[in-house]
Amino acid sequence: MTENTIKLIVGLGNPGTEYARSRHNLGCDLLNMVAERHRISLREESKFFGLAGRGSIGGHEVRMLFPTTFMNLSGKSVSALAGFYKIAPEEILVLHDELDLLPGTARLKIGGGTGGHNGLKSIVSCLGNSQNFCRLRIGIGKPAGHGEVINFVLGAPAPAEKKLIDAALNEALECIEIIFNQNLARATNRLNSFKASKE
């Protein structure tokens, strides 16, 4: 990937107030933080099956998208907007929750598997099975029981967890700035070494 080629930032989550504070909506939460900082308005765009906006970060034009299709159909929204504006998978940054990372951590990476994340599965499928998009993964940890994953991701984090997650979100926000103002490699090095303090 060449420097500063992110043209679309996608925040994953489910629409509706009942999901607003859930772990599964952290990608959407981070997207809203970026939009607020850069004064980018997200408006309903029916042809893209979501809320979309356009603005500038570090002098680079960028589009933003929150699919309102529900998580399992996120790819329908992403492929509609990416296809319309001719944005390649390599130019997309997807923000999402990650079971395999602990609360208080976040990671940037390009490509890889879906880790069972239904939003990522849908995006890969709708982008012609391409996994070559960039992901910003926000750690939520795993539930104690294996069969409790659905209730866990759709639930709200406990206060102590939320404090750690909020710290990781704030660090991720700064690292998204670095992607556009410097480059993806520097942002990745900084974010991937971050761990929120439990104090």
Biotite code that builds the C-alpha atoms (Angstrom):
import biotite.structure as struc

atoms = struc.array([
    struc.Atom([0.000, 0.000, 0.000], chain_id="A", res_id=1, res_name="MET", atom_name="CA", element="C"),
    struc.Atom([1.337, 3.438, -0.898], chain_id="A", res_id=2, res_name="THR", atom_name="CA", element="C"),
    struc.Atom([1.252, 6.221, 1.658], chain_id="A", res_id=3, res_name="GLU", atom_name="CA", element="C"),
    struc.Atom([-1.998, 7.950, 2.597], chain_id="A", res_id=4, res_name="ASN", atom_name="CA", element="C"),
    struc.Atom([-4.236, 6.001, 0.237], chain_id="A", res_id=5, res_name="THR", atom_name="CA", element="C"),
    struc.Atom([-7.132, 5.464, 2.646], chain_id="A", res_id=6, res_name="ILE", atom_name="CA", element="C"),
    struc.Atom([-10.154, 6.900, 0.849], chain_id="A", res_id=7, res_name="LYS", atom_name="CA", element="C"),
    struc.Atom([-12.958, 5.293, 2.853], chain_id="A", res_id=8, res_name="LEU", atom_name="CA", element="C"),
    struc.Atom([-13.322, 4.733, 6.616], chain_id="A", res_id=9, res_name="ILE", atom_name="CA", element="C"),
    struc.Atom([-16.071, 2.296, 7.620], chain_id="A", res_id=10, res_name="VAL", atom_name="CA", element="C"),
    struc.Atom([-17.329, 1.960, 11.197], chain_id="A", res_id=11, res_name="GLY", atom_name="CA", element="C"),
    struc.Atom([-19.131, -1.315, 11.916], chain_id="A", res_id=12, res_name="LEU", atom_name="CA", element="C"),
    struc.Atom([-22.096, -1.722, 14.246], chain_id="A", res_id=13, res_name="GLY", atom_name="CA", element="C"),
    struc.Atom([-25.836, -2.296, 14.363], chain_id="A", res_id=14, res_name="ASN", atom_name="CA", element="C"),
    struc.Atom([-28.434, 0.466, 13.904], chain_id="A", res_id=15, res_name="PRO", atom_name="CA", element="C"),
    struc.Atom([-30.890, 1.286, 16.660], chain_id="A", res_id=16, res_name="GLY", atom_name="CA", element="C"),
    struc.Atom([-30.636, 2.702, 20.166], chain_id="A", res_id=17, res_name="THR", atom_name="CA", element="C"),
    struc.Atom([-30.727, -0.757, 21.781], chain_id="A", res_id=18, res_name="GLU", atom_name="CA", element="C"),
    struc.Atom([-27.287, -1.489, 20.282], chain_id="A", res_id=19, res_name="TYR", atom_name="CA", element="C"),
    struc.Atom([-25.770, 1.963, 20.784], chain_id="A", res_id=20, res_name="ALA", atom_name="CA", element="C"),
    struc.Atom([-23.634, 1.104, 23.829], chain_id="A", res_id=21, res_name="ARG", atom_name="CA", element="C"),
    struc.Atom([-22.765, -2.468, 22.898], chain_id="A", res_id=22, res_name="SER", atom_name="CA", element="C"),
    struc.Atom([-19.283, -3.873, 22.380], chain_id="A", res_id=23, res_name="ARG", atom_name="CA", element="C"),
    struc.Atom([-20.249, -4.737, 18.797], chain_id="A", res_id=24, res_name="HIS", atom_name="CA", element="C"),
    struc.Atom([-20.770, -1.045, 18.000], chain_id="A", res_id=25, res_name="ASN", atom_name="CA", element="C"),
    struc.Atom([-17.293, 0.180, 18.909], chain_id="A", res_id=26, res_name="LEU", atom_name="CA", element="C"),
    struc.Atom([-16.357, 0.569, 15.240], chain_id="A", res_id=27, res_name="GLY", atom_name="CA", element="C"),
    struc.Atom([-19.304, 2.915, 14.808], chain_id="A", res_id=28, res_name="CYS", atom_name="CA", element="C"),
    struc.Atom([-18.342, 4.743, 18.022], chain_id="A", res_id=29, res_name="ASP", atom_name="CA", element="C"),
    struc.Atom([-14.825, 5.373, 16.729], chain_id="A", res_id=30, res_name="LEU", atom_name="CA", element="C"),
    struc.Atom([-16.153, 6.479, 13.338], chain_id="A", res_id=31, res_name="LEU", atom_name="CA", element="C"),
    struc.Atom([-18.343, 9.044, 15.089], chain_id="A", res_id=32, res_name="ASN", atom_name="CA", element="C"),
    struc.Atom([-15.332, 10.299, 17.067], chain_id="A", res_id=33, res_name="MET", atom_name="CA", element="C"),
    struc.Atom([-13.385, 10.824, 13.826], chain_id="A", res_id=34, res_name="VAL", atom_name="CA", element="C"),
    struc.Atom([-16.374, 12.498, 12.162], chain_id="A", res_id=35, res_name="ALA", atom_name="CA", element="C"),
    struc.Atom([-16.867, 14.846, 15.101], chain_id="A", res_id=36, res_name="GLU", atom_name="CA", element="C"),
    struc.Atom([-13.205, 15.850, 15.253], chain_id="A", res_id=37, res_name="ARG", atom_name="CA", element="C"),
    struc.Atom([-13.100, 16.657, 11.543], chain_id="A", res_id=38, res_name="HIS", atom_name="CA", element="C"),
    struc.Atom([-16.601, 18.109, 11.332], chain_id="A", res_id=39, res_name="ARG", atom_name="CA", element="C"),
    struc.Atom([-17.770, 15.497, 8.849], chain_id="A", res_id=40, res_name="ILE", atom_name="CA", element="C"),
    struc.Atom([-21.555, 15.092, 8.792], chain_id="A", res_id=41, res_name="SER", atom_name="CA", element="C"),
    struc.Atom([-22.924, 11.600, 8.262], chain_id="A", res_id=42, res_name="LEU", atom_name="CA", element="C"),
    struc.Atom([-26.286, 11.541, 6.485], chain_id="A", res_id=43, res_name="ARG", atom_name="CA", element="C"),
    struc.Atom([-28.610, 8.766, 5.389], chain_id="A", res_id=44, res_name="GLU", atom_name="CA", element="C"),
    struc.Atom([-27.721, 7.642, 1.857], chain_id="A", res_id=45, res_name="GLU", atom_name="CA", element="C"),
    struc.Atom([-30.242, 5.035, 0.752], chain_id="A", res_id=46, res_name="SER", atom_name="CA", element="C"),
    struc.Atom([-28.225, 4.028, -2.324], chain_id="A", res_id=47, res_name="LYS", atom_name="CA", element="C"),
    struc.Atom([-25.337, 3.112, 0.005], chain_id="A", res_id=48, res_name="PHE", atom_name="CA", element="C"),
    struc.Atom([-27.540, 1.438, 2.651], chain_id="A", res_id=49, res_name="PHE", atom_name="CA", element="C"),
    struc.Atom([-26.054, 3.527, 5.432], chain_id="A", res_id=50, res_name="GLY", atom_name="CA", element="C"),
    struc.Atom([-24.952, 6.886, 6.798], chain_id="A", res_id=51, res_name="LEU", atom_name="CA", element="C"),
    struc.Atom([-22.258, 8.457, 4.660], chain_id="A", res_id=52, res_name="ALA", atom_name="CA", element="C"),
    struc.Atom([-20.205, 11.626, 4.613], chain_id="A", res_id=53, res_name="GLY", atom_name="CA", element="C"),
    struc.Atom([-17.197, 13.237, 2.979], chain_id="A", res_id=54, res_name="ARG", atom_name="CA", element="C"),
    struc.Atom([-14.505, 15.461, 4.420], chain_id="A", res_id=55, res_name="GLY", atom_name="CA", element="C"),
    struc.Atom([-10.791, 16.000, 4.823], chain_id="A", res_id=56, res_name="SER", atom_name="CA", element="C"),
    struc.Atom([-8.188, 14.659, 7.258], chain_id="A", res_id=57, res_name="ILE", atom_name="CA", element="C"),
    struc.Atom([-4.695, 16.083, 7.030], chain_id="A", res_id=58, res_name="GLY", atom_name="CA", element="C"),
    struc.Atom([-5.489, 17.582, 3.633], chain_id="A", res_id=59, res_name="GLY", atom_name="CA", element="C"),
    struc.Atom([-6.591, 14.230, 2.213], chain_id="A", res_id=60, res_name="HIS", atom_name="CA", element="C"),
    struc.Atom([-10.165, 13.750, 1.039], chain_id="A", res_id=61, res_name="GLU", atom_name="CA", element="C"),
    struc.Atom([-11.878, 10.841, 2.747], chain_id="A", res_id=62, res_name="VAL", atom_name="CA", element="C"),
    struc.Atom([-15.342, 9.309, 2.761], chain_id="A", res_id=63, res_name="ARG", atom_name="CA", element="C"),
    struc.Atom([-16.939, 7.816, 5.852], chain_id="A", res_id=64, res_name="MET", atom_name="CA", element="C"),
    struc.Atom([-19.622, 5.156, 6.149], chain_id="A", res_id=65, res_name="LEU", atom_name="CA", element="C"),
    struc.Atom([-21.735, 3.510, 8.832], chain_id="A", res_id=66, res_name="PHE", atom_name="CA", element="C"),
    struc.Atom([-23.689, 0.620, 7.270], chain_id="A", res_id=67, res_name="PRO", atom_name="CA", element="C"),
    struc.Atom([-27.261, 0.549, 8.615], chain_id="A", res_id=68, res_name="THR", atom_name="CA", element="C"),
    struc.Atom([-27.920, -2.919, 7.178], chain_id="A", res_id=69, res_name="THR", atom_name="CA", element="C"),
    struc.Atom([-27.176, -4.681, 10.485], chain_id="A", res_id=70, res_name="PHE", atom_name="CA", element="C"),
    struc.Atom([-23.760, -6.220, 10.973], chain_id="A", res_id=71, res_name="MET", atom_name="CA", element="C"),
    struc.Atom([-24.269, -9.416, 8.953], chain_id="A", res_id=72, res_name="ASN", atom_name="CA", element="C"),
    struc.Atom([-24.960, -7.427, 5.763], chain_id="A", res_id=73, res_name="LEU", atom_name="CA", element="C"),
    struc.Atom([-22.303, -4.711, 6.185], chain_id="A", res_id=74, res_name="SER", atom_name="CA", element="C"),
    struc.Atom([-20.656, -5.672, 2.903], chain_id="A", res_id=75, res_name="GLY", atom_name="CA", element="C"),
    struc.Atom([-23.757, -4.684, 0.924], chain_id="A", res_id=76, res_name="LYS", atom_name="CA", element="C"),
    struc.Atom([-23.260, -1.098, 2.084], chain_id="A", res_id=77, res_name="SER", atom_name="CA", element="C"),
    struc.Atom([-19.456, -1.051, 1.730], chain_id="A", res_id=78, res_name="VAL", atom_name="CA", element="C"),
    struc.Atom([-19.476, -2.508, -1.779], chain_id="A", res_id=79, res_name="SER", atom_name="CA", element="C"),
    struc.Atom([-22.206, -0.103, -2.903], chain_id="A", res_id=80, res_name="ALA", atom_name="CA", element="C"),
    struc.Atom([-20.243, 2.987, -1.883], chain_id="A", res_id=81, res_name="LEU", atom_name="CA", element="C"),
    struc.Atom([-16.830, 1.624, -2.889], chain_id="A", res_id=82, res_name="ALA", atom_name="CA", element="C"),
    struc.Atom([-18.176, 0.573, -6.279], chain_id="A", res_id=83, res_name="GLY", atom_name="CA", element="C"),
    struc.Atom([-19.857, 3.919, -6.906], chain_id="A", res_id=84, res_name="PHE", atom_name="CA", element="C"),
    struc.Atom([-16.730, 5.953, -6.127], chain_id="A", res_id=85, res_name="TYR", atom_name="CA", element="C"),
    struc.Atom([-14.287, 3.367, -7.540], chain_id="A", res_id=86, res_name="LYS", atom_name="CA", element="C"),
    struc.Atom([-12.517, 2.838, -4.218], chain_id="A", res_id=87, res_name="ILE", atom_name="CA", element="C"),
    struc.Atom([-10.321, -0.272, -4.143], chain_id="A", res_id=88, res_name="ALA", atom_name="CA", element="C"),
    struc.Atom([-10.265, -2.669, -1.152], chain_id="A", res_id=89, res_name="PRO", atom_name="CA", element="C"),
    struc.Atom([-6.703, -1.489, -0.401], chain_id="A", res_id=90, res_name="GLU", atom_name="CA", element="C"),
    struc.Atom([-8.072, 2.053, 0.077], chain_id="A", res_id=91, res_name="GLU", atom_name="CA", element="C"),
    struc.Atom([-10.602, 1.055, 2.769], chain_id="A", res_id=92, res_name="ILE", atom_name="CA", element="C"),
    struc.Atom([-10.094, 1.184, 6.543], chain_id="A", res_id=93, res_name="LEU", atom_name="CA", element="C"),
    struc.Atom([-12.638, -0.818, 8.567], chain_id="A", res_id=94, res_name="VAL", atom_name="CA", element="C"),
    struc.Atom([-13.088, -0.058, 12.285], chain_id="A", res_id=95, res_name="LEU", atom_name="CA", element="C"),
    struc.Atom([-14.458, -2.979, 14.313], chain_id="A", res_id=96, res_name="HIS", atom_name="CA", element="C"),
    struc.Atom([-14.575, -4.759, 17.672], chain_id="A", res_id=97, res_name="ASP", atom_name="CA", element="C"),
    struc.Atom([-12.219, -7.689, 18.200], chain_id="A", res_id=98, res_name="GLU", atom_name="CA", element="C"),
    struc.Atom([-12.741, -10.659, 20.551], chain_id="A", res_id=99, res_name="LEU", atom_name="CA", element="C"),
    struc.Atom([-9.107, -11.775, 20.227], chain_id="A", res_id=100, res_name="ASP", atom_name="CA", element="C"),
    struc.Atom([-7.755, -8.555, 21.782], chain_id="A", res_id=101, res_name="LEU", atom_name="CA", element="C"),
    struc.Atom([-8.127, -7.524, 25.411], chain_id="A", res_id=102, res_name="LEU", atom_name="CA", element="C"),
    struc.Atom([-9.974, -4.340, 26.413], chain_id="A", res_id=103, res_name="PRO", atom_name="CA", element="C"),
    struc.Atom([-7.509, -1.449, 26.426], chain_id="A", res_id=104, res_name="GLY", atom_name="CA", element="C"),
    struc.Atom([-5.760, -2.557, 23.241], chain_id="A", res_id=105, res_name="THR", atom_name="CA", element="C"),
    struc.Atom([-6.294, -1.828, 19.555], chain_id="A", res_id=106, res_name="ALA", atom_name="CA", element="C"),
    struc.Atom([-4.388, -2.931, 16.481], chain_id="A", res_id=107, res_name="ARG", atom_name="CA", element="C"),
    struc.Atom([-3.972, -1.915, 12.854], chain_id="A", res_id=108, res_name="LEU", atom_name="CA", element="C"),
    struc.Atom([-3.348, -4.503, 10.165], chain_id="A", res_id=109, res_name="LYS", atom_name="CA", element="C"),
    struc.Atom([-3.810, -5.030, 6.427], chain_id="A", res_id=110, res_name="ILE", atom_name="CA", element="C"),
    struc.Atom([-5.648, -8.122, 5.258], chain_id="A", res_id=111, res_name="GLY", atom_name="CA", element="C"),
    struc.Atom([-5.926, -11.426, 7.099], chain_id="A", res_id=112, res_name="GLY", atom_name="CA", element="C"),
    struc.Atom([-8.863, -13.564, 8.098], chain_id="A", res_id=113, res_name="GLY", atom_name="CA", element="C"),
    struc.Atom([-12.182, -12.493, 9.557], chain_id="A", res_id=114, res_name="THR", atom_name="CA", element="C"),
    struc.Atom([-11.795, -14.094, 12.992], chain_id="A", res_id=115, res_name="GLY", atom_name="CA", element="C"),
    struc.Atom([-15.441, -15.127, 12.796], chain_id="A", res_id=116, res_name="GLY", atom_name="CA", element="C"),
    struc.Atom([-16.580, -11.467, 12.720], chain_id="A", res_id=117, res_name="HIS", atom_name="CA", element="C"),
    struc.Atom([-19.802, -11.398, 10.703], chain_id="A", res_id=118, res_name="ASN", atom_name="CA", element="C"),
    struc.Atom([-19.296, -7.819, 9.529], chain_id="A", res_id=119, res_name="GLY", atom_name="CA", element="C"),
    struc.Atom([-15.868, -8.656, 8.131], chain_id="A", res_id=120, res_name="LEU", atom_name="CA", element="C"),
    struc.Atom([-17.182, -11.871, 6.543], chain_id="A", res_id=121, res_name="LYS", atom_name="CA", element="C"),
    struc.Atom([-19.845, -9.861, 4.722], chain_id="A", res_id=122, res_name="SER", atom_name="CA", element="C"),
    struc.Atom([-17.351, -7.236, 3.532], chain_id="A", res_id=123, res_name="ILE", atom_name="CA", element="C"),
    struc.Atom([-14.907, -9.845, 2.228], chain_id="A", res_id=124, res_name="VAL", atom_name="CA", element="C"),
    struc.Atom([-17.726, -11.611, 0.384], chain_id="A", res_id=125, res_name="SER", atom_name="CA", element="C"),
    struc.Atom([-19.097, -8.420, -1.183], chain_id="A", res_id=126, res_name="CYS", atom_name="CA", element="C"),
    struc.Atom([-15.652, -7.149, -2.222], chain_id="A", res_id=127, res_name="LEU", atom_name="CA", element="C"),
    struc.Atom([-15.125, -10.165, -4.458], chain_id="A", res_id=128, res_name="GLY", atom_name="CA", element="C"),
    struc.Atom([-13.526, -12.212, -1.662], chain_id="A", res_id=129, res_name="ASN", atom_name="CA", element="C"),
    struc.Atom([-10.783, -9.609, -1.233], chain_id="A", res_id=130, res_name="SER", atom_name="CA", element="C"),
    struc.Atom([-9.279, -9.462, 2.254], chain_id="A", res_id=131, res_name="GLN", atom_name="CA", element="C"),
    struc.Atom([-6.866, -6.688, 1.316], chain_id="A", res_id=132, res_name="ASN", atom_name="CA", element="C"),
    struc.Atom([-8.536, -3.880, 3.228], chain_id="A", res_id=133, res_name="PHE", atom_name="CA", element="C"),
    struc.Atom([-7.051, -2.307, 6.346], chain_id="A", res_id=134, res_name="CYS", atom_name="CA", element="C"),
    struc.Atom([-8.603, -3.064, 9.738], chain_id="A", res_id=135, res_name="ARG", atom_name="CA", element="C"),
    struc.Atom([-8.462, -1.173, 12.992], chain_id="A", res_id=136, res_name="LEU", atom_name="CA", element="C"),
    struc.Atom([-9.388, -3.746, 15.644], chain_id="A", res_id=137, res_name="ARG", atom_name="CA", element="C"),
    struc.Atom([-10.684, -2.565, 19.026], chain_id="A", res_id=138, res_name="ILE", atom_name="CA", element="C"),
    struc.Atom([-10.194, -5.128, 21.780], chain_id="A", res_id=139, res_name="GLY", atom_name="CA", element="C"),
    struc.Atom([-13.213, -6.310, 23.778], chain_id="A", res_id=140, res_name="ILE", atom_name="CA", element="C"),
    struc.Atom([-11.898, -9.630, 25.157], chain_id="A", res_id=141, res_name="GLY", atom_name="CA", element="C"),
    struc.Atom([-13.855, -12.876, 25.311], chain_id="A", res_id=142, res_name="LYS", atom_name="CA", element="C"),
    struc.Atom([-16.739, -14.067, 27.511], chain_id="A", res_id=143, res_name="PRO", atom_name="CA", element="C"),
    struc.Atom([-16.100, -16.766, 30.101], chain_id="A", res_id=144, res_name="ALA", atom_name="CA", element="C"),
    struc.Atom([-18.326, -19.304, 28.324], chain_id="A", res_id=145, res_name="GLY", atom_name="CA", element="C"),
    struc.Atom([-17.779, -20.143, 24.656], chain_id="A", res_id=146, res_name="HIS", atom_name="CA", element="C"),
    struc.Atom([-21.489, -20.203, 23.880], chain_id="A", res_id=147, res_name="GLY", atom_name="CA", element="C"),
    struc.Atom([-22.094, -16.718, 25.262], chain_id="A", res_id=148, res_name="GLU", atom_name="CA", element="C"),
    struc.Atom([-20.445, -14.762, 22.441], chain_id="A", res_id=149, res_name="VAL", atom_name="CA", element="C"),
    struc.Atom([-23.632, -13.282, 20.933], chain_id="A", res_id=150, res_name="ILE", atom_name="CA", element="C"),
    struc.Atom([-24.915, -11.926, 24.234], chain_id="A", res_id=151, res_name="ASN", atom_name="CA", element="C"),
    struc.Atom([-21.411, -10.730, 25.095], chain_id="A", res_id=152, res_name="PHE", atom_name="CA", element="C"),
    struc.Atom([-20.812, -8.692, 21.933], chain_id="A", res_id=153, res_name="VAL", atom_name="CA", element="C"),
    struc.Atom([-24.335, -7.262, 22.021], chain_id="A", res_id=154, res_name="LEU", atom_name="CA", element="C"),
    struc.Atom([-23.956, -6.303, 25.680], chain_id="A", res_id=155, res_name="GLY", atom_name="CA", element="C"),
    struc.Atom([-22.380, -3.205, 27.195], chain_id="A", res_id=156, res_name="ALA", atom_name="CA", element="C"),
    struc.Atom([-18.931, -3.441, 28.800], chain_id="A", res_id=157, res_name="PRO", atom_name="CA", element="C"),
    struc.Atom([-18.652, -3.169, 32.575], chain_id="A", res_id=158, res_name="ALA", atom_name="CA", element="C"),
    struc.Atom([-17.395, 0.212, 33.885], chain_id="A", res_id=159, res_name="PRO", atom_name="CA", element="C"),
    struc.Atom([-13.810, -0.990, 34.425], chain_id="A", res_id=160, res_name="ALA", atom_name="CA", element="C"),
    struc.Atom([-13.725, -2.480, 30.904], chain_id="A", res_id=161, res_name="GLU", atom_name="CA", element="C"),
    struc.Atom([-15.282, 0.635, 29.425], chain_id="A", res_id=162, res_name="LYS", atom_name="CA", element="C"),
    struc.Atom([-12.544, 2.797, 30.910], chain_id="A", res_id=163, res_name="LYS", atom_name="CA", element="C"),
    struc.Atom([-9.901, 0.657, 29.199], chain_id="A", res_id=164, res_name="LEU", atom_name="CA", element="C"),
    struc.Atom([-11.829, 0.567, 25.910], chain_id="A", res_id=165, res_name="ILE", atom_name="CA", element="C"),
    struc.Atom([-12.303, 4.346, 25.962], chain_id="A", res_id=166, res_name="ASP", atom_name="CA", element="C"),
    struc.Atom([-8.543, 4.812, 26.390], chain_id="A", res_id=167, res_name="ALA", atom_name="CA", element="C"),
    struc.Atom([-7.921, 2.533, 23.397], chain_id="A", res_id=168, res_name="ALA", atom_name="CA", element="C"),
    struc.Atom([-10.511, 4.438, 21.335], chain_id="A", res_id=169, res_name="LEU", atom_name="CA", element="C"),
    struc.Atom([-8.819, 7.741, 22.123], chain_id="A", res_id=170, res_name="ASN", atom_name="CA", element="C"),
    struc.Atom([-5.431, 6.322, 21.128], chain_id="A", res_id=171, res_name="GLU", atom_name="CA", element="C"),
    struc.Atom([-6.957, 4.890, 17.934], chain_id="A", res_id=172, res_name="ALA", atom_name="CA", element="C"),
    struc.Atom([-8.370, 8.326, 17.120], chain_id="A", res_id=173, res_name="LEU", atom_name="CA", element="C"),
    struc.Atom([-4.880, 9.832, 17.354], chain_id="A", res_id=174, res_name="GLU", atom_name="CA", element="C"),
    struc.Atom([-3.423, 7.043, 15.215], chain_id="A", res_id=175, res_name="CYS", atom_name="CA", element="C"),
    struc.Atom([-6.004, 7.612, 12.485], chain_id="A", res_id=176, res_name="ILE", atom_name="CA", element="C"),
    struc.Atom([-4.659, 11.186, 12.378], chain_id="A", res_id=177, res_name="GLU", atom_name="CA", element="C"),
    struc.Atom([-1.149, 9.780, 11.941], chain_id="A", res_id=178, res_name="ILE", atom_name="CA", element="C"),
    struc.Atom([-2.268, 7.644, 8.974], chain_id="A", res_id=179, res_name="ILE", atom_name="CA", element="C"),
    struc.Atom([-3.264, 10.800, 7.109], chain_id="A", res_id=180, res_name="PHE", atom_name="CA", element="C"),
    struc.Atom([-0.658, 13.237, 8.429], chain_id="A", res_id=181, res_name="ASN", atom_name="CA", element="C"),
    struc.Atom([2.299, 10.831, 8.223], chain_id="A", res_id=182, res_name="GLN", atom_name="CA", element="C"),
    struc.Atom([1.743, 7.243, 7.086], chain_id="A", res_id=183, res_name="ASN", atom_name="CA", element="C"),
    struc.Atom([0.142, 3.918, 7.919], chain_id="A", res_id=184, res_name="LEU", atom_name="CA", element="C"),
    struc.Atom([3.387, 2.341, 9.117], chain_id="A", res_id=185, res_name="ALA", atom_name="CA", element="C"),
    struc.Atom([3.939, 4.944, 11.842], chain_id="A", res_id=186, res_name="ARG", atom_name="CA", element="C"),
    struc.Atom([0.307, 4.722, 12.933], chain_id="A", res_id=187, res_name="ALA", atom_name="CA", element="C"),
    struc.Atom([0.559, 0.932, 13.089], chain_id="A", res_id=188, res_name="THR", atom_name="CA", element="C"),
    struc.Atom([3.770, 0.991, 15.135], chain_id="A", res_id=189, res_name="ASN", atom_name="CA", element="C"),
    struc.Atom([2.272, 3.386, 17.657], chain_id="A", res_id=190, res_name="ARG", atom_name="CA", element="C"),
    struc.Atom([-1.156, 1.769, 18.017], chain_id="A", res_id=191, res_name="LEU", atom_name="CA", element="C"),
    struc.Atom([0.114, -1.801, 18.093], chain_id="A", res_id=192, res_name="ASN", atom_name="CA", element="C"),
    struc.Atom([2.391, -1.017, 21.040], chain_id="A", res_id=193, res_name="SER", atom_name="CA", element="C"),
    struc.Atom([-0.343, 0.735, 23.059], chain_id="A", res_id=194, res_name="PHE", atom_name="CA", element="C"),
    struc.Atom([-1.887, -0.805, 26.163], chain_id="A", res_id=195, res_name="LYS", atom_name="CA", element="C"),
    struc.Atom([-4.198, 1.147, 28.432], chain_id="A", res_id=196, res_name="ALA", atom_name="CA", element="C"),
    struc.Atom([-3.335, 1.313, 32.117], chain_id="A", res_id=197, res_name="SER", atom_name="CA", element="C"),
    struc.Atom([-5.738, -0.321, 34.577], chain_id="A", res_id=198, res_name="LYS", atom_name="CA", element="C"),
    struc.Atom([-5.026, 2.383, 37.149], chain_id="A", res_id=199, res_name="GLU", atom_name="CA", element="C"),
])
